[in-house]
């Protein structure tokens, strides 16, 4: 029986539309970052919640199937962008996602990495932003096997608030298993830098100015980032070594809210010690040079207590 020409034409158009929709979906025009395809075969757009699960959820024992994880989070859109590092001139891939809880509060997960496809072991920085504004950041090592679609965690360190060990950036690998890093620091961290890299150690006793208490005499507020600590970190031993101190003079001067802080800021800026290098807004000092800077701070602003060289703790 011959079909009516009009009916045949309508059916033909319907089939064409269905094929077009399926092709567009599979080609990836909606997810993520505008794609509907629930899984992509490259790492550079892995869902941040998959990394969160990999490192945080102990049920998975540090290993997940990337395809299954992507499928589970296919309805949670991600944003992909490039960001510049705070130091140096590198550009990093940043991938973020935000979920809204039952109370309407936003919880954001972000990761940054080198902007290239990754296989084998590589480094990331992972950020968690909470509804109250607190941002926890960590440095992690992962590996990806495209053949098995498996993502594996190797280590995760950090997890502190912004300037309390936060805003960590990976500068590169110094040698095998030794990572060069920098992180934001507060005014208190600048004058007491030992023990603040990667993780603030509560039992650190190498305070340059032990009589100046954080958040009492000198600010240690997470919102007050005025410089960066630079050093190396061995994730297997969790050993960190401070190798340089970078200070933003303008931010430091503007941050002062008390007479003591104003004295400290002015003394640092006016110290007759030349930085070893400059990087954008940052003046970078070696630990030895920074020790001389802090000695001048002590002479102008300190008490009768002895000055403790930061070298003794490095």
N, C-alpha and C positions, 0 to 999 in steps of 0.2 A: 504494500500500500504506500503510495507516494505522499510525503508530508506536504502540508500547506506551505508555500514559499515563505510567507510571513512568519509562521511558527518556526520554520527551519532557521531563518535569519536571526530571530530573537534568541533561539537556543545557541546558535553559533556565537553571538555577541556575549551571551552569559558565560559561555566556556572561555572566551578570550579574557573577559574580566576576571574570572576565577584564576586563570593561569597567571595573569599580570599581578594579582594580589599575592599569590604564592611566590612568584619570582621576586617581587619587591621585598617581601618578608624575609625570604632566604638570603637575599643580597644584603639585607641589613640596613634598612632606611629608618628604623625607629629605635633600636636598642643595641647596646647601651649608648649613651650620648646621642639618642635619636634612633636606636636600633630595636627591632622586635625580635631578632634572632636570639634565643636564650643562651647561646654559648658561642664563643669565638675561639678559634684555635691558636691565638697568640696571647702572650701574657700582658702586653702593655695596657690592656683595658680590663684586667681581672677585677672583679667586684671587691671593693674595700671590705665588705662584710665577710668575704671569703678569707681574707687575710686576718681579720679580727677573729674569726672562728679558728683559724689555724693556730694562732698564738695564744688565745685566751681560753678557748673551750677545751678542757682536759680530756673530754670524751673522745676526741679525735686523735689524741696522742701525737700531735704535731705533724699529721699528714692527712691530706684530703684529696678527693678526686675533683679536679677543677671543673669538669663538665657538669657533674651533679650539683656542685655548689652554685655554679652560674645559673643552672636551671631553677634552683630554689629561690634565688633572688632576682629572677627575671622581671618582676613587677616593681622593683625598687630602682628608679633611674639613677644614673651616675653622671657626674660632670667631669670632663677631661680638659685639662688646660696645661699650659707651660708656665713655670714660674722661674724667676732668676734667684740664684743663691744670694744670701745676704753678704757673703764674702766671695771674692773671685768673680768670674764672669760666666759661670756655667748656667745652663738652663736645664731644669728638671721637669719630668712629667709629673703632674699632680692629678690624682683621681680621688674624688670625694663622693659621698652619699649621705643623705640626711633622712632619718626616719623620725616620725612623730609618734610619741607614745600615747597611751590612752588618756593622759591628762593634757594632751596638746603640747607637750614639751619636745623641743628638737634635740636629737642626739646625732652628732656628725662624726663619721669616721673618714680619715684622709690618709693616703700614703703618697710618698714621693720616691722617685727612683730615676736613674739615668734614662733618657728618652730613646730607648732602643729595645728591640725584641730581646728577651732574655731566655737563655737556657742554661742549665747547670746552676752553680751557686752565684748569688749576687746579693747586694745590700739594699735595704729600704729604710726609710724613716716612717713610722706609723704614728698618727695623731688621733686623739679622741677628744672631741669638744663636747662638754656637758652643758645642760641648760643654764647653769649658773655662771657660765663664761670660763670656767676652769678648762685648761687645755693640757692634757697629758701627752708627752711625746717620748718615743722610744726609738732605739736603733735596733734593727733586726737583720738576720741573715736567713735567706731562703734559697731553695733550688726548685727548678721546674723541669720535669721530664715530659716533653711533648708526646713521646711514644705511649707512655702509660697514662698521660693526663694527670699525673700526680704532682702536687705541690707539697713541699716538705719544709718544716721549720728547723733551723739549726741553733739559733739563739735569739734572745730578746733581752735587752737591757735598757734601763731608764725608767720611764713611766712617771716622771715628776712633772710638777706644774711648770708653767712657762719659764720664768727666770730661775726657778729652783731646779735647774737641770734641764729646762725645756728648750724648745726651738732648736733642736739638735740638727746639725747639718753634717753630712758625710763629705769630707774634702777629698778622700781617695784612700788608696791602700799604700802604706809605707813599705811594708814587706808582707810576707805571708802571715796571715792571722793578726796583723797589726793595722788598725784603721786610724786614719787621720780625721779628726772631728773638730767641730766648733759648736758652741752653744751660747745662748743668751745668758747674761748675768745682770744682777742688780747692783746698785751702789755698794751694798754691803759685800756682795760677792767680789767686787773689784778690789776692795781693800783687804779682803780675806779670801784669796782665791784657792788656797790649797784644800783639796778634798771636795771641791764643788763640781768637778768635771764628770759628766755622765750621771753620777749619783752623788747626792749630798750625803756624806757619811756623818751620822749623828755623833759619833765618838771622835771625830777629828779634833785634835788638840792644837794644831799648828795655826792658831789665829794670830794674824799680824797685829791686830789691835784687840786683845781679849777683853778690855774694859769697855769697848763700844758694842753694845748689844744690838742684834738685829731687831728692826721694827720699834726700837726704843730710842737709841741714839742715831742710828743710821738705817735708812729704808732697806727692807728686804722684800718689798711688795712685788708680787708677780707682774703687776702692771708697769713696773719701773725698770725697763730694760735699757741699760746705758752702755753696754759693751758686750764683748764675747770672750770666752775662754777657749783657747786653742790647744790641742794636745793630741796624744795618741791613746788608743784604747785596745786592749787585748781581750776579746770577748770570752775566750776560753778560761782565762784566769781572772777576768773582771778587773784587771789592773789598768789604771788610768794614770797618765803622766802629763802634767802641765808643761807646755813648751813655749807658750806666748800668751800675752794679754792684749786684747784689742779694746780700745775705748773710743766712744763717740763723744768728743768734747762738747759739742752743742747740746746733745741730749743730756749729758751729765750736768752741765750748767743749768739747764732748764728744769732738771729734776729736783733741785735743792728746795726743801720746804722748811728747813730749820737753820739756825745760825751755824751749827756744827757742819751740816751738810754743805752749806754755802762755802765754808772755810775749806772743807775737803776738796770740793769741786774746783775752787779757785786755785788751791795749792797744786792740784794735779795739772791743770791747764798751764799754770805759770812755771812749772818745774823746768829747770834748764837741762833736761835730758832729752836728747833727740830720739824719736822712735826709729826702730830698725826698718820699718816700711810703712807705707800708707796704702789703704785699700778702700776707695770710696770715702765714706764718712768715718772710717776707722783709722786710728793711729795705732800701730802694732809695736809692742815692746817685748823684748826678751825678758825672762824672769829676773835676770840680773839687773837690767835697766829699770824694770818695774820696781824692784826692791829699792833702788836709789830714789825713784819717784816717791814711794811710800815713806821713805826716811824723811824726805822734805815735807811731806804731809804731816808726819809726826812732829817735826820741829816747829811747824806753824800751828797745828791744831791739836796736838796730842796732850796727854796729861803727863804727870811725873813718872808714870809707869814706863818700864823699858819697852823699846821697840823690838819686835820679834821678826827678823828677816824671813821673808817667804822662802828663801833658799833652803832654810833648815828643814822645810817640809817637802822638798822636791827630790 
